[in-house]
Every structure is written in C-alpha cells, then in structure tokens.
Amino acid sequence: MLGDLEIAFIGGGTMGEMIMTRLLSTKIVPKPDLIIVSDPLSARCLHLEEKYGIRTTTSNIEAVKGASIVVLAVKPQVLGSVYGYAEG
C-alpha cells in the first residue's frame, strides 16, 4: 500500500487507465483523490473523473506539483512532446 502518497499520471488513455484502475481496485492506492491524471482532452478528463472519482487536469505541470510518484503513461512517439510541454 502506498499510503497517502499522491500519484500523477501523465496520459489518461488506455494504458494509464488500466494502471490506475488496478491501483484502486487492489487498494494499493486507498483513495481516488490521491490520483491526478493529466490528459490534453477535456472530455477524457471528465470521463475519468466521473468513472473513478479521481482528479484530472489538462496541464502536465499542474499534475506533477505535489506528486510523490509520476507515471508516464504515453506512447513512445509522443514522449518528446510531453517532455517539451513539461519544460514550459
């Protein structure tokens, strides 16, 4: 169990959702509000909030602020643009 550590996911697609779902269902992460997901699509953010009760944002920078763990859940071909975006 990770206790009260906040986890940020950069990428709210299938890969990120699967990891997040498993962390919640096994109680490794005890509360949904300990997870924040960043995704560029507002509709995807809304879907994840409604389905899992997690926090979301469209800002990678906002997502990682205060996070103890950051999960890069993006496809390799977009990692460069994610890194560039995080640099500001």
Protein Blocks (a to p, Z undefined) as FASTA:
>chain_A
ZZjadcddehjbfklmmmmmmmmmnomambfklpccddfblklmmmmmmmnopacdfbfk
lmmgopabdcddbdfklmmmmmmmmnZZ
